[in-house]
Amino acid sequence: MDKANEDVIKKIQLNGATITLLGTAHVSKESVALVEKKILSKDFDCIAVELCPARYENLKNKSWWQNLDIYEVFKKKKASPPFQPQW
């Protein structure tokens, strides 16, 4: 296992099966790249995804963004600017 990824990848044994847990951060390019690498390796029998309740609802409700109040998102600090200028 790559030393740089030791903290986000854990392998466990359960009833004769090896389960690989991959911690992710959806806002991290490195995390996305690691997930893509693992999926493209095809070294698995199945993939399971854990979602928080809000993300799960957003997947079920395809028009969730139509009801989104963008001002509330920023007010509750659930979003950040797309970039931060380096002055």
JOTA-V959021 format. One record per run of one state. SS is the DSSP state (@ for helix, = for strand, . for the rest). FROM is the first residue (numbers start at 0). LEN is the number of residues. If there is no record, write none. Layout:
SS/FROM/LEN + SS/FROM/LEN
//
This chain:
./0/2 + @/2/3 + ./5/3 + =/8/6 + ./14/2 + =/16/6 + ./22/6 + @/28/13 + ./41/11 + @/52/8 + ./60/3 + @/63/4 + ./67/2 + @/69/6 + ./75/12
//
